[in-house]
Amino acid sequence: MAAPEERDLTQEQTEKLLQFQDLTGIESMDQCRHTLEQHNWNIEAAVQDRLNEQEGVPSVFNPPPSRPLQVNTADHRIYSYVVSRPQPRGLLGWGYYLIMLPFRFTYYTILDIFRFALRFIRPDPRSRVTDPVGDIVSFMHSFEEKYGRAHPVFYQGTYSQALNDAKRELRFLLVYLHGDDHQDSDEFCRNTLCAPEVISLINTRMLFWACSTNKPEGYRVSQALRENTYPFLAMIMLKDRRMTVVGRLEGLIQPDDLINQLTFIMDANQTYLVSERLEREERNQTQVLRQQQDEAYLASLRADQEKERKKREERERKRRKEEEVQQQKLAEERRRRNLQEEKERKLECLPPEPSPDDPDSVKIIFKLPNDSRVERRFHFSQSLTVIHDFLFSLKESPEKFQIEANFPRRVLPCVPSEEWPNPPTLQEAGLSHTEVLFVQDLTDE
């Protein structure tokens, strides 16, 4: 007996259910049925989606939540390079530094206290990111207005999009956070970031994303990367299947030093990208091979299903043919039975045969199609219909026939027609006391 949950399935759905269970190895029949129902009983789509889930690819019916790609910043092996501001030189330099130190300390302390208090009165507007792409475009325009168009190619998209592209393309991503209020930001952008050799290195070997921390999108990224000072650069790449910060460069750095540090970071981590490329290629080849195997299996399955369909159609054709033959036999049997009943009825309705000495009687000899002869007497006053009924009642006579006379040769109108609505009598038909009439078989006409 079928399980309760299978009672309302059609035969085709039951076959697909068993085929899907055989393909995927899922033991739960309820899970198999649920998956097939999600795919509208398309077994190929259901099998492919199941294989994707086993490979770690999200199912189309269980999409991952739309959140930014997380970056691992807790790796203690991160390469960090901090450039400190140069110490004052000489008696005059130290004197100026000591005189300005209390003023700088007081200024930054008051500024920090003011910013801290302001957070309680009015939340930082940068904490709400409403137009991340607009923040990027606005920073690009302001950067070009101030420093010109000779700069590394900015990634024109959000931080999350840049991470996704770097992960997909297996490239390094260099993130630059611009501090508008920092005293070293202007010199770094003008002399280091826009240097031709720095531009060439960045454009040829990595993606470059930049934004100001005064913009909501830049502020959000700064909260995630936790920079200490400006200018700030972070090198991010796919490492151990996670987007990871592998290098941090903070402080005012010169062009040659920046190129050396970036090259060192890339050389130290290049093996991870090579390994990931090999693993990804192996996964792709495995997926292609599995897809080819699945396609071959499904092709074989479709061929078997086509054979089974043709067998069912052949069985159905034979069954219908047998039913047609049986119906024909029954129809023929009914026809013969009705014909026999009609013959018996005609025989019962025939008038009695006249005696041989009756002067108004006619002796008629009938020659049947099988060369047999039948003889009977009729009365001159009787209609030719009586002759037809007599012959029809005979066992040897055909179903349809006509009666012909020889001298002169003519067909006797024994049944009503348009020309003879009422068949004539034997006397009106010109028959003599003795006649020989011929029965012509019309059954096959």
C-alpha positions as CSV (number, residue, x, y, z in Angstrom):
1,M,0.0,0.0,0.0
2,A,1.3,3.5,-0.9
3,A,2.2,5.8,1.9
4,P,-0.4,8.5,2.7
5,E,1.7,11.3,1.3
6,E,2.1,9.5,-2.0
7,R,-1.6,8.7,-2.6
8,D,-2.3,11.9,-4.4
9,L,0.7,11.6,-6.8
10,T,0.3,10.8,-10.4
11,Q,2.2,7.9,-11.9
12,E,4.6,10.3,-13.7
13,Q,5.3,12.2,-10.5
14,T,5.9,9.0,-8.6
15,E,8.5,7.9,-11.2
16,K,10.2,11.3,-11.0
17,L,10.2,11.0,-7.2
18,L,12.0,7.7,-7.3
19,Q,14.4,8.8,-10.0
20,F,15.3,11.9,-8.0
21,Q,15.9,9.9,-4.8
22,D,18.1,7.5,-6.8
23,L,20.1,10.4,-8.3
24,T,20.7,12.3,-5.1
25,G,20.8,9.6,-2.5
26,I,18.3,11.4,-0.2
27,E,16.7,8.9,2.1
28,S,13.7,11.1,3.2
29,M,10.9,10.8,0.6
30,D,9.3,13.9,2.1
31,Q,12.4,15.9,1.4
32,C,12.6,14.6,-2.2
33,R,9.0,15.5,-2.8
34,H,9.4,19.0,-1.3
35,T,12.5,19.7,-3.5
36,L,10.7,18.5,-6.6
37,E,7.6,20.6,-5.8
38,Q,9.9,23.7,-5.4
39,H,11.2,23.1,-9.0
40,N,7.7,22.4,-10.4
41,W,8.7,18.7,-10.8
42,N,11.5,19.6,-13.2
43,I,13.9,16.7,-12.2
44,E,16.9,18.2,-14.1
45,A,16.7,21.5,-12.3
46,A,16.1,19.8,-9.0
47,V,19.2,17.6,-9.4
48,Q,21.4,20.5,-10.5
49,D,20.3,22.6,-7.5
50,R,21.0,19.7,-5.2
51,L,24.5,19.3,-6.6
52,N,25.1,23.0,-6.3
53,E,24.2,22.8,-2.6
54,Q,26.7,20.0,-2.1
55,E,29.4,22.1,-3.8
56,G,28.7,25.0,-1.4
57,V,26.8,27.1,-3.9
58,P,23.6,28.6,-2.3
59,S,20.3,27.2,-3.4
60,V,18.1,29.4,-5.5
61,F,15.4,28.8,-2.9
62,N,17.6,29.6,0.1
63,P,19.5,32.8,-1.0
64,P,22.0,34.2,1.5
65,P,21.1,37.3,3.3
66,S,22.1,40.5,1.6
67,R,24.9,41.8,3.8
68,P,28.4,43.1,2.9
69,L,31.2,40.6,2.5
70,Q,33.0,40.3,5.8
71,V,36.8,41.0,5.9
72,N,39.0,39.2,8.4
73,T,41.0,41.8,10.3
74,A,41.9,39.7,13.3
75,D,44.8,37.9,11.7
76,H,47.9,38.5,13.8
77,R,50.1,37.9,10.8
78,I,49.0,41.1,9.1
79,Y,52.0,43.1,7.8
80,S,51.8,46.6,9.4
81,Y,54.0,49.5,8.4
82,V,53.6,52.8,10.3
83,V,55.5,55.9,9.3
84,S,56.0,58.2,12.3
85,R,56.3,61.9,11.8
86,P,60.0,63.1,11.8
87,Q,61.4,64.3,15.1
88,P,62.4,68.0,15.4
89,R,66.0,68.8,14.7
90,G,68.2,71.3,16.3
91,L,67.7,73.7,19.2
92,L,65.3,75.9,17.2
93,G,63.2,72.9,16.1
94,W,62.9,71.4,19.6
95,G,62.1,74.9,21.1
96,Y,59.2,75.3,18.6
97,Y,58.0,71.8,19.3
98,L,57.9,72.3,23.1
99,I,56.3,75.7,22.8
100,M,53.5,74.4,20.5
101,L,53.0,71.1,22.4
102,P,50.6,72.4,25.1
103,F,48.6,74.3,22.5
104,R,48.3,71.1,20.3
105,F,47.5,69.0,23.3
106,T,44.8,71.4,24.4
107,Y,43.3,71.8,20.9
108,Y,43.0,68.1,20.2
109,T,41.7,67.3,23.7
110,I,39.0,69.9,23.5
111,L,38.2,68.8,19.9
112,D,37.8,65.2,21.1
113,I,35.7,66.2,24.1
114,F,33.5,68.3,21.8
115,R,33.0,65.4,19.3
116,F,32.3,63.0,22.1
117,A,29.7,65.2,23.6
118,L,28.2,66.0,20.2
119,R,27.4,62.3,19.7
120,F,25.0,62.3,22.6
121,I,23.2,65.4,21.3
122,R,23.1,64.5,17.6
123,P,24.1,61.1,16.2
124,D,26.9,61.2,13.7
125,P,25.3,61.6,10.2
126,R,28.0,59.4,8.7
127,S,26.7,56.4,10.5
128,R,23.8,56.1,8.1
129,V,24.8,55.1,4.6
130,T,22.1,56.1,2.1
131,D,24.0,56.5,-1.2
132,P,27.3,54.6,-1.1
133,V,28.0,55.0,-4.8
134,G,27.2,58.7,-4.6
135,D,29.8,59.0,-1.8
136,I,32.4,57.4,-4.0
137,V,31.6,59.5,-7.1
138,S,31.6,62.7,-4.9
139,F,35.0,61.9,-3.5
140,M,36.4,61.2,-7.0
141,H,35.2,64.5,-8.3
142,S,36.7,66.4,-5.3
143,F,40.0,64.5,-5.6
144,E,40.3,65.4,-9.3
145,E,39.4,69.0,-8.7
146,K,42.2,69.3,-6.1
147,Y,44.9,67.0,-7.5
148,G,44.2,66.5,-11.2
149,R,43.2,63.6,-13.3
150,A,46.6,61.8,-13.1
151,H,45.8,59.3,-10.3
152,P,45.3,55.6,-9.9
153,V,42.0,54.3,-11.4
154,F,39.4,54.5,-8.7
155,Y,37.0,51.6,-8.4
156,Q,33.6,53.1,-9.2
157,G,31.5,51.1,-6.8
158,T,30.8,50.4,-3.2
159,Y,33.3,48.8,-0.8
160,S,31.3,45.5,-0.8
161,Q,31.3,45.4,-4.6
162,A,35.0,46.0,-4.7
163,L,35.5,43.1,-2.2
164,N,33.3,40.8,-4.3
165,D,35.2,41.7,-7.5
166,A,38.6,41.1,-5.9
167,K,37.4,37.8,-4.6
168,R,35.9,36.7,-7.9
169,E,38.9,37.8,-10.0
170,L,41.5,36.7,-7.4
171,R,43.2,40.1,-7.3
172,F,44.7,42.3,-4.6
173,L,42.5,45.1,-3.4
174,L,44.2,48.3,-2.1
175,V,41.9,50.4,0.1
176,Y,42.7,54.1,0.7
177,L,40.9,56.1,3.5
178,H,41.3,59.8,3.0
179,G,41.4,61.9,6.1
180,D,40.4,65.4,5.0
181,D,41.4,67.1,8.2
182,H,44.7,65.4,8.6
183,Q,47.8,67.4,8.0
184,D,49.6,64.7,5.9
185,S,46.7,63.8,3.6
186,D,47.4,66.6,1.1
187,E,51.1,65.9,0.7
188,F,50.5,62.2,0.4
189,C,47.9,62.6,-2.4
190,R,49.9,65.2,-4.3
191,N,53.4,63.7,-4.1
192,T,52.9,60.0,-3.4
193,L,49.5,58.7,-4.7
194,C,49.7,60.7,-7.9
195,A,53.3,59.7,-8.6
196,P,53.6,58.1,-12.1
197,E,55.4,55.0,-10.8
198,V,52.8,54.5,-8.1
199,I,50.0,54.9,-10.6
200,S,51.6,52.3,-12.9
201,L,52.0,49.7,-10.1
202,I,48.5,50.1,-8.7
203,N,46.8,50.1,-12.1
204,T,48.6,47.0,-13.4
205,R,48.6,44.7,-10.3
206,M,45.5,45.5,-8.1
207,L,42.1,47.1,-7.7
208,F,42.1,50.4,-6.0
209,W,39.2,51.7,-3.9
210,A,39.3,55.0,-2.1
211,C,36.9,57.3,-0.2
212,S,36.9,60.0,2.4
213,T,36.1,59.2,6.0
214,N,33.9,62.3,6.0
215,K,31.5,60.4,3.7
216,P,29.2,57.8,5.2
217,E,30.6,55.0,3.0
218,G,34.2,55.9,3.9
219,Y,33.3,56.3,7.6
220,R,31.6,52.8,7.6
221,V,34.8,51.3,6.1
222,S,37.0,53.1,8.6
223,Q,35.0,51.6,11.4
224,A,35.5,48.1,9.9
225,L,39.3,48.5,9.3
226,R,40.0,50.6,12.5
227,E,42.8,52.8,11.2
228,N,45.0,54.6,13.7
229,T,46.2,57.5,11.6
230,Y,46.2,59.0,8.1
231,P,47.1,58.5,5.3
232,F,45.8,54.9,5.7
233,L,46.2,52.0,3.2
234,A,45.0,48.4,3.6
235,M,45.9,45.5,1.3
236,I,43.0,42.9,1.1
237,M,43.0,39.6,-0.7
238,L,41.4,36.2,-0.6
239,K,43.3,34.1,1.9
240,D,42.1,30.7,3.3
241,R,38.8,31.3,1.5
242,R,38.2,34.6,3.4
243,M,38.8,38.2,2.4
244,T,41.6,39.1,4.7
245,V,43.7,42.3,5.4
246,V,47.2,41.2,4.7
247,G,48.9,44.6,5.0
248,R,48.4,48.0,6.6
249,L,50.3,51.1,5.7
250,E,49.8,54.2,8.0
251,G,51.4,57.6,7.9
252,L,53.0,59.7,5.3
253,I,55.0,57.4,3.0
254,Q,57.2,58.4,0.1
255,P,56.6,56.9,-3.5
256,D,59.6,54.6,-3.6
257,D,58.9,53.3,-0.1
258,L,55.2,52.8,-0.9
259,I,56.1,50.8,-4.0
260,N,58.6,48.7,-2.0
261,Q,56.1,48.0,0.7
262,L,53.2,47.1,-1.7
263,T,55.5,44.8,-3.7
264,F,56.7,43.1,-0.5
265,I,53.2,42.5,0.6
266,M,52.1,41.1,-2.8
267,D,55.2,38.9,-3.1
268,A,54.7,37.5,0.4
269,N,51.1,36.6,-0.3
270,Q,51.2,35.6,-4.0
271,T,51.3,31.9,-3.2
272,Y,47.9,32.1,-1.5
273,L,46.3,33.5,-4.7
274,V,48.1,30.9,-6.8
275,S,46.9,28.1,-4.5
276,E,43.4,29.5,-4.6
277,R,43.5,29.7,-8.4
278,L,44.5,26.1,-8.6
279,E,41.8,25.0,-6.2
280,R,39.2,27.0,-8.0
281,E,40.3,25.5,-11.3
282,E,40.2,22.1,-9.8
283,R,36.7,22.8,-8.4
284,N,35.6,24.1,-11.8
285,Q,36.9,21.0,-13.5
286,T,35.2,18.8,-11.0
287,Q,32.0,20.7,-11.4
288,V,32.3,20.4,-15.2
289,L,33.0,16.7,-15.0
290,R,30.1,16.2,-12.7
291,Q,27.9,18.2,-14.9
292,Q,29.0,16.2,-17.9
293,Q,28.3,13.0,-16.0
294,D,24.9,14.3,-14.9
295,E,24.1,15.3,-18.5
296,A,25.1,11.9,-19.7
297,Y,23.0,10.2,-17.0
298,L,20.0,12.4,-17.7
299,A,20.4,11.7,-21.5
300,S,20.5,8.0,-20.7
301,L,17.5,8.4,-18.4
302,R,15.6,10.4,-21.1
303,A,16.5,7.6,-23.6
304,D,15.2,5.0,-21.2
305,Q,12.1,7.1,-20.6
306,E,11.6,7.4,-24.3
307,K,11.9,3.7,-24.8
308,E,9.4,3.1,-22.0
309,R,7.1,5.7,-23.5
310,K,7.2,4.0,-26.9
311,K,6.5,0.6,-25.2
312,R,3.5,2.1,-23.4
313,E,2.3,3.6,-26.7
314,E,2.8,0.2,-28.5
315,R,0.9,-1.6,-25.7
316,E,-1.9,1.1,-25.8
317,R,-2.0,0.8,-29.6
318,K,-2.4,-3.0,-29.4
319,R,-5.0,-2.7,-26.7
320,R,-7.0,-0.3,-28.8
321,K,-6.7,-2.5,-31.9
322,E,-7.8,-5.5,-29.9
323,E,-10.7,-3.5,-28.6
324,E,-11.6,-2.4,-32.1
325,V,-11.5,-6.0,-33.4
326,Q,-13.6,-7.1,-30.4
327,Q,-16.1,-4.3,-31.1
328,Q,-16.2,-5.3,-34.8
329,K,-16.9,-8.9,-33.8
330,L,-19.7,-7.8,-31.5
331,A,-21.1,-5.5,-34.1
332,E,-21.0,-8.3,-36.7
333,E,-22.6,-10.7,-34.3
334,R,-25.4,-8.2,-33.6
335,R,-25.9,-7.6,-37.3
336,R,-26.2,-11.3,-38.0
337,R,-28.5,-11.8,-35.2
338,N,-30.7,-8.8,-36.3
339,L,-30.6,-10.2,-39.9
340,Q,-31.7,-13.6,-38.7
341,E,-34.5,-12.1,-36.7
342,E,-35.6,-10.0,-39.7
343,K,-35.6,-13.2,-41.9
344,E,-37.7,-15.0,-39.4
345,R,-40.1,-12.1,-39.2
346,K,-40.4,-11.9,-43.0
347,L,-41.0,-15.6,-43.2
348,E,-43.8,-15.4,-40.7
349,C,-45.4,-12.6,-42.5
350,L,-45.4,-14.4,-45.9
351,P,-48.9,-15.2,-47.3
352,P,-49.6,-18.9,-47.8
353,E,-48.5,-20.5,-51.1
354,P,-51.3,-21.1,-53.6
355,S,-52.2,-24.6,-54.7
356,P,-50.9,-25.8,-58.1
357,D,-54.4,-26.0,-59.6
358,D,-55.1,-22.4,-58.8
359,P,-55.6,-20.7,-62.2
360,D,-54.3,-17.4,-60.8
361,S,-51.1,-18.8,-59.4
362,V,-47.6,-18.3,-60.8
363,K,-44.9,-20.8,-60.6
364,I,-41.5,-19.1,-60.2
365,I,-38.1,-20.7,-60.2
366,F,-35.4,-18.6,-58.6
367,K,-31.7,-19.1,-59.5
368,L,-29.6,-18.0,-56.6
369,P,-26.0,-16.6,-56.8
370,N,-24.6,-19.9,-55.5
371,D,-26.2,-21.7,-58.5
372,S,-28.9,-23.4,-56.4
373,R,-32.6,-23.2,-57.4
374,V,-35.6,-22.5,-55.3
375,E,-39.2,-22.9,-56.5
376,R,-42.5,-21.4,-55.1
377,R,-45.9,-20.4,-56.2
378,F,-47.4,-16.9,-55.8
379,H,-50.7,-15.3,-56.7
380,F,-50.9,-12.9,-59.6
381,S,-52.5,-10.3,-57.4
382,Q,-49.7,-10.3,-54.9
383,S,-47.1,-7.5,-54.9
384,L,-43.6,-8.1,-56.1
385,T,-42.6,-7.2,-52.5
386,V,-43.8,-10.7,-51.5
387,I,-41.3,-12.2,-53.9
388,H,-38.5,-10.1,-52.3
389,D,-39.6,-11.0,-48.8
390,F,-39.7,-14.7,-49.7
391,L,-36.1,-14.6,-51.1
392,F,-34.9,-12.5,-48.1
393,S,-36.2,-15.1,-45.7
394,L,-34.2,-17.9,-47.3
395,K,-31.0,-18.9,-45.6
396,E,-29.1,-19.1,-48.9
397,S,-30.0,-15.7,-50.2
398,P,-27.6,-12.7,-49.8
399,E,-28.3,-9.7,-47.6
400,K,-28.8,-7.3,-50.5
401,F,-30.0,-8.4,-53.9
402,Q,-32.1,-7.6,-56.9
403,I,-34.4,-9.8,-59.0
404,E,-34.0,-9.9,-62.7
405,A,-36.2,-11.3,-65.5
406,N,-34.7,-12.6,-68.7
407,F,-37.4,-12.1,-71.4
408,P,-37.2,-9.2,-71.8
409,R,-34.2,-8.6,-69.5
410,R,-35.1,-6.2,-66.8
411,V,-34.9,-5.6,-63.0
412,L,-38.2,-6.1,-61.2
413,P,-39.1,-3.3,-58.8
414,C,-39.6,-5.4,-55.8
415,V,-38.8,-2.7,-53.2
416,P,-40.3,0.8,-53.0
417,S,-38.3,3.5,-54.8
418,E,-38.8,7.0,-56.2
419,E,-39.9,5.6,-59.5
420,W,-42.1,2.8,-57.9
421,P,-43.3,4.0,-54.5
422,N,-45.7,1.1,-54.5
423,P,-44.2,-2.0,-56.2
424,P,-46.6,-3.5,-58.9
425,T,-48.3,-6.9,-58.7
426,L,-47.0,-10.0,-60.5
427,Q,-49.6,-9.5,-63.1
428,E,-48.8,-5.8,-63.6
429,A,-45.1,-6.8,-63.9
430,G,-46.0,-9.0,-66.9
431,L,-45.1,-12.3,-65.4
432,S,-46.5,-15.5,-66.9
433,H,-47.8,-18.7,-65.2
434,T,-44.2,-20.0,-65.2
435,E,-41.2,-17.9,-64.7
436,V,-37.5,-18.2,-64.2
437,L,-36.1,-15.2,-62.3
438,F,-32.4,-14.6,-61.4
439,V,-31.2,-13.3,-58.0
440,Q,-28.3,-10.8,-58.4
441,D,-26.1,-10.4,-55.2
442,L,-25.6,-6.7,-54.3
443,T,-24.0,-7.1,-50.9
444,D,-20.5,-6.0,-51.9
445,E,-21.6,-3.0,-54.0
